Amino acid sequence: MPAPLEELVEEFVRAVVDSFEKLEILLTLSSSEHALSVDAIAAAAHIDERMVRDEANELVEAGVLTRTGEGGAASYTIDRGGAWAKHVDALRALHEANRMKVITLMSDAALRRLRDKADRIFADAFVIGTLRKKDPKKDGE
């Protein structure tokens, strides 16, 4: 049975943290006491600024981060009052205690997303094929 810390991280990774860039952004911001600019995050996490901006904005949309300012003047911080705050803390704690466990959870979640996508594509192929056979306009009738 997974530990409560692992359960929180697994839930967070499945729902929100779908890239290693997001992981690095969250780890960088969770270790800072104040908001950081895109260039500060990029330098600390060794990620391209454009990637930081895109991924951080996705984290804002998910309710994990808050953004102050726009464009090049934007800065980000963890939304400590948000629904994901305890998940961010759990992610940081698990990463400090067992980095490989975090990597494993992220890899497992990525494989699960790929399998789910393949399942949907496969299922859609049957639905679309069935709809085509029943559509008289497509059959020339």
C-alpha positions in Angstrom: 0.0 0.0 0.0 1.5 3.4 -1.0 2.3 5.9 1.6 0.1 9.0 1.9 2.9 11.1 0.5 3.2 8.9 -2.6 -0.6 8.9 -3.1 -0.7 12.7 -3.2 2.2 12.8 -5.6 0.7 10.1 -7.8 -2.6 12.0 -8.0 -0.8 15.3 -8.8 1.4 13.7 -11.4 -1.6 12.0 -13.1 -3.7 15.2 -13.1 -1.2 18.0 -13.6 2.5 17.3 -13.7 2.7 15.8 -17.2 6.3 16.9 -18.1 9.7 17.1 -16.4 9.7 20.8 -17.2 6.7 21.3 -15.0 8.4 19.2 -12.3 11.5 21.4 -12.4 9.4 24.6 -12.3 7.5 23.4 -9.3 10.6 22.3 -7.5 12.2 25.7 -8.2 9.2 27.7 -7.1 8.6 25.5 -4.0 12.1 26.3 -2.8 11.6 30.0 -3.1 9.9 32.3 -0.6 8.8 34.8 -3.2 7.6 35.0 -6.8 10.1 34.3 -9.5 10.3 35.8 -13.0 10.4 33.6 -16.1 14.1 34.2 -16.6 14.9 33.4 -12.9 13.0 30.1 -13.1 14.6 29.3 -16.5 18.1 29.9 -15.1 17.5 27.9 -11.9 15.8 25.0 -13.7 18.0 25.1 -16.8 15.0 25.3 -19.1 14.3 27.5 -22.1 12.4 30.7 -21.1 9.7 30.1 -23.7 9.1 26.6 -22.3 9.0 28.0 -18.8 6.4 30.5 -19.8 4.2 27.9 -21.6 4.4 25.3 -18.8 4.0 27.9 -16.0 0.9 29.2 -17.7 -0.5 25.7 -17.9 0.1 25.4 -14.2 -1.7 28.7 -13.6 -4.7 27.4 -15.6 -4.6 24.2 -13.5 -4.7 26.3 -10.3 -1.2 25.3 -9.1 0.5 28.6 -9.6 -0.4 32.3 -9.4 0.9 34.8 -12.0 1.6 38.4 -11.3 2.1 40.6 -14.4 2.0 39.7 -18.0 4.4 38.9 -20.8 8.0 39.4 -20.1 7.2 41.0 -16.7 5.3 37.9 -15.4 6.3 36.3 -12.2 5.0 33.1 -10.7 4.6 31.6 -7.2 2.9 28.5 -5.8 -0.8 29.1 -5.0 -0.5 28.3 -1.3 -4.3 28.7 -0.9 -5.1 26.4 -3.8 -6.4 22.9 -4.0 -3.0 21.6 -5.1 -0.8 23.3 -2.4 -0.5 20.1 -0.3 0.3 18.1 -3.4 3.2 20.5 -4.3 4.5 20.1 -0.7 4.3 16.3 -1.0 6.0 16.4 -4.4 8.9 18.4 -2.9 9.2 16.2 0.1 9.1 13.0 -1.9 11.6 14.4 -4.4 14.0 15.2 -1.5 13.5 11.8 0.1 13.4 9.6 -3.0 14.0 11.2 -6.4 13.7 7.9 -8.2 10.2 7.4 -6.8 9.1 10.7 -8.3 10.7 9.8 -11.7 9.0 6.4 -11.6 5.6 7.9 -10.8 6.1 10.4 -13.7 7.1 7.6 -16.1 4.2 5.4 -15.0 1.7 8.3 -15.5 3.2 9.1 -18.9 2.7 5.5 -20.0 -0.8 5.5 -18.6 -1.6 8.6 -20.7 -0.2 7.0 -23.8 -2.3 3.8 -23.2 -5.4 5.9 -22.6 -4.9 7.8 -25.8 -4.3 4.7 -27.8 -7.4 3.1 -26.3 -9.5 6.2 -27.3 -8.1 6.2 -30.8 -8.8 2.5 -31.2 -12.3 2.9 -29.9 -13.0 5.9 -32.1 -11.9 3.9 -35.1 -14.8 1.5 -34.6 -17.3 4.3 -33.9 -16.3 6.3 -36.9 -16.3 3.1 -39.1 -19.8 2.3 -37.9 -21.1 5.8 -38.5 -19.7 5.7 -42.1 -21.4 2.4 -42.9 -24.8 3.8 -41.7 -24.5 7.1 -43.5 -26.4 6.8 -46.8 -24.8 10.1 -48.1 -21.4 8.5 -47.9 -22.5 5.3 -49.6 -23.9 7.2 -52.6 -27.6 6.3 -51.9 
